[in-house]
Amino acid sequence: MSMTDAQISAFQNASGVAPQSSSTLWLSLVLVLALLWCAWVMWTAYRGWATGSVRFGALGGSTARVLLTLLVLMFFTLS
């Protein structure tokens, strides 16, 4: 459902930015936070593997789950 011209005008007057710019900002913020979370998960899994407390198979499973989560999130946010 798209915004009417009156809604777009009201949004721009109230916020000072266009609705498209606001949408791009929020989507970018979500994706950046998701990428940071993925990096944290991978770093933690690697540290566990390097110290011997996590098996290589568990590291591979964590990698696959993180990549799948990131792909699904990107599919829904960028489509």
C-alpha positions, 0 to 999 in steps of 0.5 A, spaced: 500 500 500 503 506 497 502 513 501 498 518 498 500 525 496 497 528 502 501 523 506 507 524 503 507 531 504 505 531 511 511 526 512 516 530 509 513 536 513 514 533 519 520 529 519 524 533 514 526 527 510 523 523 504 519 517 506 524 513 501 530 516 505 527 514 511 526 507 509 533 506 506 536 508 513 532 503 517 533 497 512 540 499 512 540 499 520 537 492 520 542 489 515 548 492 519 546 490 525 545 483 522 551 483 519 555 485 526 551 479 529 553 474 524 560 476 525 560 476 533 557 469 532 562 467 527 568 469 531 565 466 538 564 459 534 571 460 531 574 462 538 571 455 541 573 451 535 580 454 536 580 452 543 578 445 542 571 446 546 567 446 539 568 441 534 569 442 527 562 440 525 559 444 530 563 450 527 560 448 520 553 448 523 553 455 526 556 457 519 550 454 515 545 457 520 548 464 520 549 464 512 541 461 512 539 467 517 542 472 513 540 470 506 533 470 508 533 476 512 536 480 506 531 476 501 525 479 505 528 486 506 531 487 499 525 485 495 
